[in-house]
């Protein structure tokens, strides 16, 4: 994940060296974007032993779009696929496996404030609809998952390569899943968006 984020930041720096003045978003315009999402996962199985890590990081993807109400305020919605992650464990000599598959939708208001002609900081606040499907096998077979609404919040910064293309880096918090196993609440996202 660190290599992906480093490559993204390096690409933005190269593009930035050739860029000129970039105007803020105009009222009544829309944008679409994609992002690389780095999230943390953790499996807490009581009394479990394992030869594999019960926590770690995973890089996945996101698509999003928004509408600029004016130069400061926008409405944004998106879909984030956190992907699948599994964990093998042993409890009292019996083997087991747990698998999660998580994704989220969100809708949020976005406020942006210019630092200079090309850099802006932003915050987003809204609601996320989280889904975390969990299945287990071995000593305790279980399969389930449901949707849960939660508070969504984000803070970040974006760099305007030109008046239509921006790159961003942000911390997003999607809130809790219905089953608190696997994906954790927060994620780091490197994004690329096009304004039209």
VOBA-1610 file (N, C-alpha, C; in pm, whole numbers, padded with zeros to 5 digits, always signed):
BEGIN
Unk+00082-00118+00000Unk+00000+00000+00000Unk+00087+00126+00000Unk+00197+00124+00077Unk+00284+00240+00082Unk+00346+00267-00056Unk+00378+00161-00131Unk+00435+00178-00264Unk+00334+00243-00359Unk+00208+00203-00349Unk+00104+00260-00434Unk+00086+00408-00403Unk+00077+00441-00273Unk+00060+00582-00235Unk+00183+00665-00275Unk+00302+00608-00260Unk+00425+00680-00299Unk+00428+00706-00449Unk+00388+00607-00528Unk+00384+00625-00674Unk+00282+00731-00712Unk+00169+00732-00644Unk+00065+00831-00672Unk+00115+00972-00640Unk+00178+00990-00525Unk+00232+01121-00486Unk+00342+01165-00582Unk+00429+01074-00623Unk+00536+01107-00718Unk+00478+01150-00853Unk+00375+01080-00899Unk+00309+01118-01025Unk+00248+01257-01016Unk+00186+01286-00902Unk+00127+01419-00883Unk+00234+01527-00883Unk+00350+01498-00824Unk+00459+01595-00820Unk+00512+01624-00960Unk+00524+01521-01043Unk+00571+01540-01181Unk+00471+01624-01259Unk+00343+01593-01246Unk+00241+01671-01315Unk+00237+01814-01263Unk+00262+01831-01134Unk+00258+01964-01075Unk+00367+02054-01129Unk+00481+01998-01163Unk+00592+02079-01210Unk+00561+02146-01344Unk+00467+02088-01420Unk+00432+02144-01550Unk+00300+02219-01548Unk+00238+02234-01433Unk+00105+02296-01427Unk+00113+02446-01411Unk+00003+02510-01450Unk-00009+02656-01436Unk-00121+02685-01337Unk-00161+02811-01330Unk-00268+02853-01241Unk-00393+02769-01263Unk-00453+02722-01155Unk-00576+02644-01163Unk-00685+02714-01083Unk-00794+02749-01148Unk-00903+02818-01082Unk-00981+02723-00992Unk-01048+02777-00886Unk-01132+02691-00802Unk-01251+02639-00881Unk-01317+02539-00828Unk-01433+02481-00894Unk-01541+02587-00912Unk-01603+02588-01028Unk-01709+02682-01058Unk-01843+02627-01011Unk-01933+02716-00971Unk-02068+02677-00930Unk-02139+02611-01048Unk-02215+02506-01017Unk-02293+02439-01120Unk-02217+02337-01201Unk-02092+02305-01163Unk-02015+02204-01235Unk-02017+02073-01156Unk-01984+01965-01223Unk-01982+01834-01159Unk-01844+01771-01176Unk-01819+01665-01101Unk-01691+01594-01113Unk-01710+01445-01088Unk-01618+01367-01142Unk-01612+01222-01118Unk-01467+01189-01082Unk-01450+01082-01006Unk-01314+01046-00968Unk-01299+00901-00929Unk-01175+00860-00917Unk-01138+00726-00871Unk-01033+00741-00761Unk-01022+00641-00678Unk-00924+00648-00571Unk-00868+00512-00535Unk-00747+00514-00479Unk-00685+00396-00420Unk-00703+00411-00269Unk-00767+00312-00208Unk-00803+00317-00067Unk-00716+00221+00012Unk-00646+00273+00110Unk-00567+00189+00200Unk-00641+00176+00333Unk-00684+00055+00367Unk-00759+00036+00491Unk-00691-00068+00579Unk-00728-00066+00705Unk-00672-00157+00806Unk-00778-00261+00842Unk-00735-00383+00861Unk-00827-00488+00905Unk-00770-00555+01029Unk-00862-00612+01107Unk-00820-00683+01228Unk-00923-00790+01261Unk-00874-00908+01297Unk-00961-01019+01335Unk-00937-01052+01481Unk-01038-01032+01564Unk-01030-01065+01706Unk-01115-01189+01732Unk-01048-01303+01739Unk-01115-01430+01768Unk-01069-01472+01907Unk-01161-01481+02005Unk-01121-01514+02142Unk-01045-01646+02152Unk-00936-01646+02227Unk-00855-01766+02256Unk-00791-01829+02133Unk-00780-01752+02025Unk-00725-01808+01901Unk-00573-01795+01896Unk-00511-01895+01835Unk-00369-01888+01803Unk-00357-01903+01653Unk-00251-01845+01598Unk-00237-01848+01453Unk-00093-01826+01413Unk-00058-01879+01296Unk+00075-01853+01242Unk+00072-01733+01147Unk-00046-01680+01119Unk-00060-01564+01032Unk-00100-01443+01116Unk-00077-01325+01061Unk-00115-01201+01131Unk-00266-01188+01137Unk-00315-01143+01252Unk-00458-01119+01266Unk-00496-00976+01227Unk-00396-00896+01187Unk-00425-00760+01143Unk-00327-00722+01033Unk-00362-00618+00957Unk-00277-00572+00849Unk-00348-00467+00766Unk-00291-00436+00652Unk-00345-00333+00563Unk-00379-00392+00428Unk-00473-00328+00358Unk-00516-00375+00227Unk-00544-00254+00140Unk-00501-00259+00013Unk-00529-00153-00084Unk-00642-00198-00176Unk-00744-00114-00188Unk-00858-00144-00274Unk-00895-00018-00353Unk-01019-00008-00401Unk-01057+00103-00486Unk-01187+00170-00450Unk-01206+00287-00513Unk-01323+00370-00486Unk-01358+00448-00611Unk-01488+00471-00634Unk-01534+00563-00738Unk-01625+00665-00670Unk-01625+00788-00719Unk-01708+00891-00657Unk-01742+01000-00758Unk-01838+01080-00722Unk-01879+01192-00805Unk-01943+01299-00719Unk-01949+01419-00771Unk-02006+01527-00693Unk-02055+01642-00778Unk-02124+01735-00713Unk-02178+01854-00776Unk-02135+01975-00695Unk-02072+02073-00761Unk-02025+02195-00694Unk-02139+02297-00687Unk-02187+02321-00566Unk-02294+02419-00546Unk-02239+02559-00568Unk-02121+02585-00514Unk-02047+02710-00538Unk-01899+02679-00522Unk-01815+02782-00507Unk-01670+02759-00500Unk-01626+02694-00369Unk-01714+02695-00268Unk-01680+02636-00138Unk-01752+02505-00113Unk-01879+02497-00147Unk-01962+02384-00107Unk-01996+02291-00223Unk-01997+02162-00192Unk-02033+02059-00290Unk-02107+01945-00220Unk-02172+01863-00299Unk-02234+01739-00251Unk-02162+01626-00323Unk-02121+01524-00246Unk-02045+01413-00304Unk-02102+01280-00259Unk-02099+01183-00350Unk-02139+01047-00319Unk-02038+00950-00378Unk-02026+00833-00318Unk-01929+00738-00370Unk-01953+00596-00324Unk-01878+00506-00386Unk-01881+00365-00352Unk-01736+00320-00327Unk-01712+00257-00214Unk-01579+00205-00179Unk-01588+00054-00159Unk-01505-00018-00232Unk-01498-00163-00217Unk-01375-00195-00133Unk-01396-00242-00012Unk-01285-00276+00076Unk-01229-00415+00049Unk-01296-00491-00036Unk-01247-00622-00076Unk-01268-00730+00028Unk-01209-00846-00001Unk-01220-00963+00085Unk-01089-00984+00160Unk-01103-01035+00282Unk-00985-01067+00362Unk-01018-01185+00451Unk-00924-01277+00466Unk-00946-01395+00548Unk-00840-01412+00655Unk-00872-01496+00751Unk-00782-01523+00864Unk-00800-01668+00908Unk-00689-01744+00910Unk-00689-01882+00959Unk-00640-01883+01103Unk-00709-01962+01187Unk-00673-01964+01329Unk-00698-02102+01387Unk-00653-02121+01510Unk-00674-02245+01584Unk-00719-02211+01725Unk-00823-02281+01772Unk-00869-02266+01910Unk-00875-02406+01972Unk-00794-02430+02074Unk-00792-02560+02141Unk-00760-02676+02048Unk-00674-02654+01949Unk-00634-02758+01857Unk-00726-02774+01736Unk-00841-02708+01736Unk-00935-02716+01623Unk-00914-02596+01530Unk-00908-02625+01399Unk-00882-02520+01301Unk-01010-02448+01261Unk-00995-02322+01228Unk-01107-02242+01181Unk-01061-02137+01082Unk-01155-02081+01009Unk-01126-01976+00911Unk-01240-01875+00912Unk-01205-01746+00908Unk-01306-01640+00898Unk-01275-01557+00774Unk-01379-01521+00699Unk-01365-01444+00575Unk-01460-01326+00581Unk-01411-01206+00543Unk-01498-01089+00537Unk-01493-01029+00397Unk-01603-00965+00358Unk-01614-00896+00230Unk-01693-00768+00258Unk-01626-00652+00251Unk-01688-00527+00294Unk-01691-00423+00183Unk-01796-00343+00184Unk-01806-00227+00095Unk-01894-00122+00160Unk-01885+00001+00110Unk-01964+00113+00164Unk-02007+00207+00053Unk-02124+00267+00074Unk-02172+00379-00006Unk-02175+00499+00087Unk-02151+00619+00034Unk-02163+00736+00119Unk-02221+00854+00041Unk-02283+00946+00116Unk-02333+01072+00063Unk-02297+01178+00165Unk-02229+01285+00119Unk-02178+01384+00214Unk-02176+01524+00154Unk-02183+01622+00242Unk-02156+01760+00206Unk-02006+01781+00213Unk-01952+01863+00122Unk-01809+01887+00118Unk-01783+02037+00121Unk-01694+02081+00209Unk-01650+02220+00214Unk-01503+02228+00180Unk-01467+02317+00086Unk-01327+02333+00043Unk-01282+02476+00066Unk-01157+02492+00112Unk-01102+02625+00138Unk-00964+02633+00074Unk-00945+02732-00012Unk-00819+02747-00086Unk-00706+02792+00005Unk-00591+02729-00009Unk-00468+02770+00058Unk-00392+02866-00033Unk-00389+02831-00163Unk-00332+02917-00266Unk-00402+02884-00397Unk-00344+02922-00510Unk-00409+02901-00640Unk-00427+02755-00677Unk-00347+02665-00620Unk-00355+02525-00661Unk-00388+02428-00549Unk-00370+02467-00425Unk-00393+02377-00312Unk-00514+02421-00232Unk-00597+02324-00197Unk-00713+02349-00111Unk-00722+02239-00007Unk-00773+02273+00110Unk-00804+02173+00212Unk-00955+02155+00212Unk-01000+02037+00253Unk-01144+02012+00253Unk-01184+01921+00367Unk-01312+01924+00397Unk-01372+01835+00494Unk-01506+01788+00438Unk-01543+01666+00472Unk-01672+01611+00430Unk-01743+01553+00551Unk-01875+01565+00551Unk-01956+01510+00660Unk-02087+01460+00600Unk-02125+01338+00635Unk-02247+01281+00580Unk-02279+01147+00643Unk-02337+01060+00561Unk-02378+00928+00609Unk-02319+00821+00517Unk-02279+00709+00579Unk-02229+00593+00504Unk-02323+00476+00527Unk-02339+00394+00425Unk-02415+00270+00436Unk-02313+00158+00420Unk-02280+00092+00530Unk-02173-00008+00533Unk-02230-00149+00529Unk-02160-00235+00456Unk-02197-00377+00453Unk-02070-00460+00475Unk-02080-00557+00564Unk-01968-00645+00594Unk-02020-00788+00602Unk-02000-00866+00495Unk-02043-01006+00494Unk-01934-01089+00560Unk-01971-01168+00660Unk-01876-01250+00735Unk-01917-01395+00725Unk-01820-01481+00694Unk-01846-01625+00694Unk-01730-01695+00765Unk-01763-01799+00837Unk-01661-01877+00907Unk-01677-02024+00873Unk-01570-02099+00888Unk-01574-02244+00869Unk-01487-02307+00974Unk-01506-02436+00993Unk-01427-02506+01094Unk-01505-02525+01220Unk-01448-02483+01334Unk-01508-02512+01464Unk-01641-02442+01487Unk-01665-02329+01426Unk-01791-02257+01445Unk-01833-02199+01311Unk-01912-02273+01234Unk-01956-02228+01103Unk-02066-02122+01118Unk-02048-02011+01049Unk-02142-01900+01057Unk-02133-01823+00927Unk-02244-01769+00883Unk-02245-01684+00765Unk-02350-01576+00788Unk-02312-01451+00770Unk-02407-01343+00792Unk-02350-01210+00754Unk-02434-01111+00759Unk-02395-00976+00726Unk-02519-00895+00698Unk-02513-00769+00727Unk-02627-00683+00706Unk-02574-00542+00684Unk-02662-00453+00645Unk-02623-00313+00624Unk-02637-00235+00754Unk-02550-00136+00768Unk-02558-00048+00885Unk-02525+00093+00841Unk-02610+00188+00878Unk-02582+00329+00850Unk-02496+00386+00962Unk-02401+00473+00924Unk-02309+00532+01021Unk-02268+00671+00974Unk-02215+00749+01066Unk-02163+00881+01033Unk-02039+00866+00946Unk-02033+00944+00838Unk-01916+00946+00750Unk-01849+01082+00765Unk-01717+01084+00779Unk-01642+01209+00789Unk-01507+01194+00721Unk-01457+01305+00667Unk-01330+01301+00595Unk-01261+01437+00606Unk-01129+01435+00608Unk-01048+01557+00597Unk-00935+01528+00500Unk-00897+01629+00422Unk-00790+01606+00325Unk-00748+01733+00255Unk-00665+01714+00154Unk-00616+01825+00072Unk-00615+01781-00073Unk-00634+01878-00163Unk-00628+01847-00305Unk-00540+01948-00377Unk-00481+01899-00485Unk-00391+01981-00566Unk-00448+01987-00708Unk-00467+02109-00759Unk-00521+02128-00894Unk-00407+02126-00995Unk-00409+02024-01081Unk-00310+02014-01188Unk-00344+02116-01296Unk-00471+02128-01327Unk-00524+02235-01412Unk-00667+02261-01368Unk-00745+02336-01445Unk-00880+02371-01397Unk-00975+02252-01395Unk-00943+02143-01463Unk-01031+02026-01467Unk-00980+01905-01389Unk-00851+01894-01365Unk-00795+01773-01304Unk-00735+01807-01167Unk-00774+01726-01067Unk-00721+01743-00931Unk-00681+01608-00874Unk-00576+01610-00792Unk-00537+01492-00714Unk-00559+01525-00568Unk-00589+01423-00488Unk-00618+01447-00347Unk-00562+01336-00260Unk-00546+01369-00134Unk-00508+01274-00031Unk-00595+01304+00089Unk-00663+01203+00142Unk-00756+01227+00252Unk-00764+01110+00348Unk-00808+01142+00470Unk-00842+01039+00568Unk-00994+01032+00574Unk-01049+00912+00556Unk-01194+00893+00561Unk-01230+00800+00676Unk-01338+00832+00746Unk-01391+00745+00850Unk-01533+00708+00810Unk-01556+00579+00784Unk-01685+00529+00738Unk-01775+00484+00852Unk-01728+00486+00975Unk-01808+00437+01086Unk-01800+00285+01097Unk-01874+00231+01193Unk-01867+00087+01221Unk-01949+00005+01123Unk-01907-00120+01107Unk-01983-00220+01032Unk-02089-00281+01123Unk-02183-00353+01062Unk-02282-00424+01142Unk-02219-00537+01224Unk-02114-00601+01170Unk-02037-00701+01243Unk-01895-00647+01250Unk-01848-00617+01371Unk-01719-00549+01388Unk-01604-00649+01382Unk-01583-00705+01262Unk-01477-00802+01240Unk-01423-00777+01100Unk-01292-00766+01086Unk-01234-00737+00955Unk-01201-00591+00940Unk-01263-00524+00842Unk-01232-00385+00810Unk-01257-00293+00929Unk-01163-00203+00954Unk-01179-00103+01059Unk-01240+00024+01001Unk-01272+00120+01084Unk-01348+00239+01044Unk-01278+00330+00946Unk-01149+00352+00963Unk-01078+00454+00887Unk-01005+00402+00764Unk-00976+00495+00672Unk-00902+00461+00550Unk-00829+00585+00499Unk-00717+00564+00432Unk-00643+00670+00364Unk-00669+00653+00215Unk-00710+00761+00148Unk-00744+00753+00006Unk-00666+00854-00076Unk-00602+00806-00183Unk-00538+00891-00283Unk-00631+00894-00403Unk-00676+01013-00441Unk-00776+01023-00546Unk-00733+01105-00666Unk-00799+01081-00778Unk-00780+01156-00901Unk-00919+01187-00954Unk-00950+01317-00977Unk-01083+01354-01022Unk-01080+01446-01142Unk-01189+01441-01219Unk-01202+01526-01337Unk-01328+01610-01322Unk-01314+01740-01340Unk-01423+01836-01328Unk-01478+01867-01467Unk-01610+01869-01481Unk-01668+01904-01612Unk-01790+01992-01596
//
